[in-house]
Amino acid sequence: SQQMSLLYMPVDISSSALEDSAKVFLDRFSNLDIVGVSAEYQRGLMEVRKTIKGPKLILWLGSSVGNFTRLDATQFLRDVRASMRSGDQLLMGVDLRKDRAILEAAYNDAQGVSAQFNLNLLTRINRELGGHFNLDAFQHKAVYDTDRGCVEIYLVSRCKQVVKIDDLGLDVSFEDGEMVFTEPAYKYSLAEIDHLAEDSGFKILHQWFDGKKQFSLNLMGVK
């Protein structure tokens, strides 16, 4: 291959995920050097800036920006911008605003993937904090707020109950039907993406969309 060697620096909180993906990539791409960073985004970005002196492309795929409030998304992107130099670029996935029925069906999917992901919060509390949650006593629910452009994700208690969390010395009471907010998933219009880029110090260089224009990839440069 005539391609020059590339340095790939994946950042993930899970070291096992980094190791597994590195093995796959190294098998497929002979010109790739990999330096994995097991950390949250902010420390990972610091490591990337220290390590890579030449031009870099930061990939933030999927739609994780939606898990920030709009204000927090702007601040986070400002942090990303601060880790970049002139000539660097960011390729970011952003899920777009769409019909309520489409979004609620996606987040209340029949296969139960979203529910399993949401209920894993209780599994983690049980395992890591000595919790006594019965997962069958809670159900997953997602509701789309059209005005705010946000899917609100909840766990709903199926009964009146008290759950002990040993390591925190807590007894947590739940009413039948009580909703516990666990995660937001903000969706963006094209104008909102423009504002997000502008407010965080980026300029949009190019955008790509799926066939139904429900998801976007945004290539952004430093202003």
C-alpha distance (Angstrom), angle and dihedral (degrees) to the residues before:
residue distance angle dihedral
S1 . . .
Q2 3.81 . .
Q3 3.78 93.4 .
M4 3.79 115.9 116.2
S5 3.78 117.7 -120.1
L6 3.80 117.1 -86.6
L7 3.78 130.9 -151.9
Y8 3.81 113.1 -137.8
M9 3.81 117.4 -166.9
P10 3.81 111.0 -173.0
V11 3.81 115.4 -168.1
D12 3.79 118.6 -155.4
I13 3.78 136.7 147.2
S14 3.83 88.6 -131.4
S15 3.80 115.5 75.0
S16 3.82 91.2 -168.9
A17 3.83 90.6 56.6
L18 3.81 89.4 50.9
E19 3.80 92.2 50.3
D20 3.81 94.0 47.3
S21 3.82 94.5 48.8
A22 3.83 92.1 43.8
K23 3.81 90.9 56.7
V24 3.81 91.4 51.9
F25 3.81 93.8 47.3
L26 3.81 94.9 45.5
D27 3.80 90.2 52.3
R28 3.81 91.5 52.1
F29 3.81 103.7 37.0
S30 3.80 117.7 47.4
N31 3.83 94.2 -175.0
L32 3.78 95.1 55.6
D33 3.79 125.5 107.9
I34 3.82 113.9 -167.6
V35 3.80 128.4 -157.5
G36 3.80 108.9 177.5
V37 3.80 120.5 -155.9
S38 3.81 115.5 -157.0
A39 3.79 100.5 -158.3
E40 3.78 146.1 92.4
Y41 3.79 117.0 -75.1
Q42 3.81 99.1 -94.1
R43 3.80 96.3 54.3
G44 3.79 89.9 40.1
L45 3.79 90.7 56.1
M46 3.80 90.4 51.1
E47 3.81 89.8 53.7
V48 3.81 91.4 48.0
R49 3.82 92.0 51.8
K50 3.82 92.1 48.0
T51 3.81 94.2 47.1
I52 3.81 104.7 38.9
K53 3.80 112.6 59.7
G54 3.80 98.2 167.9
P55 3.82 128.3 65.0
K56 3.79 114.5 -53.4
L57 3.78 140.2 -168.4
I58 3.80 115.5 -143.7
L59 3.81 113.8 -153.1
W60 3.80 118.8 -155.6
L61 3.77 101.3 168.7
G62 3.79 130.4 170.4
S63 3.81 111.2 41.9
S64 3.81 104.1 -76.5
V65 3.80 91.3 138.1
G66 3.81 85.4 75.0
N67 3.81 90.9 67.6
F68 3.80 89.5 67.3
T69 3.79 122.7 76.2
R70 3.80 110.2 -111.1
L71 3.81 90.7 -103.1
D72 3.80 92.6 48.1
A73 3.82 90.8 46.5
T74 3.80 89.6 57.3
Q75 3.80 92.0 48.8
F76 3.79 92.6 47.2
L77 3.81 92.0 50.6
R78 3.80 88.8 49.6
D79 3.80 86.8 56.6
V80 3.81 89.4 49.9
R81 3.80 89.3 48.7
A82 3.82 90.3 51.6
S83 3.82 89.6 56.8
M84 3.83 91.8 54.2
R85 3.79 133.8 81.3
S86 3.79 131.7 -150.4
G87 3.81 108.6 -68.1
D88 3.81 94.8 27.6
Q89 3.81 118.1 121.0
L90 3.81 137.7 -156.2
L91 3.81 123.4 -147.0
M92 3.81 107.6 -162.4
G93 3.79 132.2 179.1
V94 3.81 117.0 -139.4
D95 3.80 125.5 -177.3
L96 3.81 111.9 -135.9
R97 3.79 131.7 -132.8
K98 3.79 111.4 -93.9
D99 3.79 142.7 157.2
R100 3.81 116.6 -43.7
A101 3.83 92.7 -126.6
I102 3.81 91.8 56.3
L103 3.79 93.8 49.3
E104 3.79 97.5 43.5
A105 3.81 90.6 47.7
A106 3.82 89.6 51.3
Y107 3.80 94.8 49.9
N108 3.82 93.7 41.0
D109 3.81 91.1 45.0
A110 3.79 118.5 178.9
Q111 3.83 92.0 -128.5
G112 3.80 89.3 61.5
V113 3.81 95.8 -128.6
S114 3.82 93.9 133.7
A115 3.81 91.1 45.3
Q116 3.80 91.5 51.3
F117 3.81 90.6 49.6
N118 3.81 91.9 48.9
L119 3.81 95.5 45.5
N120 3.81 89.0 50.7
L121 3.82 85.7 78.2
L122 3.79 88.0 69.7
T123 3.80 92.0 45.0
R124 3.81 89.2 54.6
I125 3.83 92.1 49.0
N126 3.80 89.7 50.3
R127 3.80 92.9 48.7
E128 3.79 101.0 38.7
L129 3.81 104.8 28.8
G130 3.80 102.8 31.1
G131 3.80 93.6 -105.6
H132 3.79 124.1 170.6
F133 3.81 100.5 -152.2
N134 3.79 116.8 153.4
L135 3.80 102.5 -146.3
D136 3.81 91.3 -155.5
A137 3.82 88.2 62.6
F138 3.83 91.6 65.0
Q139 3.77 133.4 58.3
H140 3.80 133.1 -160.7
K141 3.80 120.2 -115.8
A142 3.81 132.8 177.0
V143 3.82 125.5 -169.2
Y144 3.81 127.0 -176.0
D145 3.80 118.5 -137.2
T146 3.80 102.1 -155.9
D147 3.80 96.4 -166.3
R148 3.81 94.2 52.6
G149 3.79 93.3 36.1
C150 3.79 90.1 -130.2
V151 3.79 134.7 132.0
E152 3.81 106.2 -145.1
I153 3.79 113.5 -152.6
Y154 3.80 122.0 -155.4
L155 3.77 144.1 175.6
V156 3.81 110.6 -138.2
S157 3.79 123.2 -154.6
R158 3.81 110.5 -127.4
C159 3.81 92.8 -155.5
K160 3.79 145.0 7.1
Q161 3.79 105.2 -76.7
V162 3.80 147.5 150.2
V163 3.81 118.9 -136.5
K164 3.80 123.4 -162.7
I165 3.81 121.3 -142.9
D166 3.80 103.0 -166.9
D167 3.81 101.5 -167.2
L168 3.82 91.9 52.3
G169 3.80 95.6 41.0
L170 3.80 89.2 -125.9
D171 3.79 134.7 145.5
V172 3.81 107.3 -165.1
S173 3.81 118.0 -160.7
F174 3.81 122.4 -151.9
E175 3.79 129.1 -171.7
D176 3.79 121.0 -140.5
G177 3.81 105.3 -85.3
E178 3.81 94.5 11.1
M179 3.81 110.9 154.5
V180 3.81 122.1 -140.2
F181 3.81 114.2 -160.8
T182 3.82 110.3 -133.9
E183 3.80 109.3 164.4
P184 3.80 144.8 0.1
A185 3.81 123.9 -141.4
Y186 3.80 110.0 -165.6
K187 3.79 120.6 -160.1
Y188 3.79 124.3 -154.7
S189 3.77 138.5 -142.6
L190 3.81 116.8 -144.9
A191 3.81 89.0 -105.6
E192 3.81 90.0 53.0
I193 3.81 90.4 51.7
D194 3.81 88.8 51.7
H195 3.80 90.8 51.2
L196 3.81 91.9 46.6
A197 3.80 91.3 52.8
E198 3.80 93.6 44.6
D199 3.81 94.7 47.4
S200 3.81 93.0 49.4
G201 3.81 98.1 47.9
F202 3.80 101.8 -98.1
K203 3.78 136.2 118.8
I204 3.80 120.8 -147.8
L205 3.80 110.6 -120.5
H206 3.80 99.7 177.6
Q207 3.80 141.3 -11.0
W208 3.79 131.9 -153.2
F209 3.82 126.9 -165.6
D210 3.79 138.1 -168.6
G211 3.81 117.9 -111.4
K212 3.82 93.7 -90.1
K213 3.82 93.4 42.3
Q214 3.80 92.6 -122.3
F215 3.81 97.4 125.9
S216 3.79 133.4 36.1
L217 3.79 140.1 -157.7
N218 3.79 112.4 -155.4
L219 3.81 124.3 -161.8
M220 3.79 107.8 -156.5
G221 3.80 131.9 -174.0
V222 3.76 132.3 -160.8
K223 3.80 113.1 -91.2
